[in-house]
């Protein structure tokens, strides 16, 4: 996911933070864009997600 985001948005600031309990949260430039558990939505489709940001 990080590589796909950076390919489309090379200036994005991305930080990978280990989590637990099935978490998958994406923050881009300090803004939450995806939260697997909060949205109960699973993992995003990479191409759709990158196109939406």
PyMOL commands that set and color helices and strands:
alter all, ss='L'
color gray80, all
select helices_A, chain A and resi 2-8+46-52
alter helices_A, ss='H'
color red, helices_A
select strands_A, chain A and resi 25-28+31-35
alter strands_A, ss='S'
color yellow, strands_A
deselect
rebuild
show_as cartoon
